[in-house]
Amino acid sequence: MGAALYIVLDSAAPGFDPSVNGKALSWKEGRLAAIAERLGVTPLMEFFSECETDAAEFGDDSSGDLNLPLVGQEQ
């Protein structure tokens, strides 16, 4: 399964084009977080949100085991 991140603005920002390659943004998110930390600015994922409908659709995937333990958690 692939992942992609997209920018959705609450209001229009003059001169800002929110179009990005969502897969590339997702792929480099860890590197961007490290850069943000080094610069002392808020990492992009601090702005992440997901509507309840999308979250419910993601959790409704019956093709995989959604009861996997968290990293470091005993089974």
C-alpha positions as CSV (number, residue, x, y, z in Angstrom):
1,M,0.0,0.0,0.0
2,G,1.3,3.5,-0.8
3,A,0.9,6.7,1.1
4,A,0.5,10.3,0.0
5,L,0.1,13.6,1.8
6,Y,-1.7,16.5,0.4
7,I,-2.1,20.1,1.5
8,V,-5.6,21.3,2.1
9,L,-5.9,25.0,3.2
10,D,-8.5,26.3,5.6
11,S,-8.5,29.5,3.6
12,A,-6.8,30.7,0.4
13,A,-3.3,32.1,0.8
14,P,-2.5,34.6,-2.0
15,G,0.4,33.5,-4.1
16,F,0.6,30.0,-2.6
17,D,-0.1,27.0,-4.8
18,P,-0.8,24.0,-2.5
19,S,-0.3,21.5,-5.3
20,V,2.4,19.0,-4.4
21,N,3.5,15.5,-5.2
22,G,1.8,13.8,-2.3
23,K,3.8,10.6,-2.6
24,A,7.1,12.4,-2.6
25,L,6.0,14.5,0.4
26,S,5.0,11.3,2.3
27,W,8.3,9.6,1.3
28,K,10.4,12.5,2.6
29,E,8.3,13.3,5.7
30,G,10.9,11.9,8.1
31,R,13.7,14.0,6.5
32,L,11.5,17.1,6.5
33,A,10.7,16.5,10.2
34,A,14.4,16.3,11.0
35,I,15.0,19.6,9.1
36,A,12.1,21.2,10.9
37,E,13.6,20.2,14.3
38,R,17.0,21.5,13.4
39,L,15.5,24.8,12.3
40,G,13.2,25.0,15.4
41,V,10.0,25.1,13.4
42,T,6.8,23.1,13.6
43,P,7.0,19.8,11.6
44,L,4.4,19.3,8.9
45,M,2.8,16.3,10.6
46,E,1.9,18.6,13.5
47,F,-0.7,20.1,11.1
48,F,-2.0,16.7,10.0
49,S,-5.7,16.0,10.3
50,E,-8.1,13.5,8.8
51,C,-11.9,13.8,8.5
52,E,-13.9,11.1,10.3
53,T,-15.2,9.7,7.0
54,D,-11.7,9.1,5.6
55,A,-10.5,7.6,8.9
56,A,-13.5,5.2,9.0
57,E,-13.0,4.1,5.4
58,F,-9.3,3.4,6.1
59,G,-10.2,1.3,9.2
60,D,-12.8,-0.6,7.1
61,D,-10.2,-2.5,5.2
62,S,-11.1,-6.1,5.7
63,S,-8.2,-7.3,3.6
64,G,-5.7,-7.0,6.4
65,D,-5.3,-7.7,10.1
66,L,-6.0,-4.4,11.9
67,N,-5.3,-6.0,15.3
68,L,-1.6,-5.9,14.9
69,P,0.4,-5.0,18.1
70,L,2.1,-1.7,18.3
71,V,5.9,-1.6,17.9
72,G,7.4,-2.8,21.2
73,Q,4.1,-4.2,22.4
74,E,4.0,-7.9,23.4
75,Q,1.5,-10.1,21.6
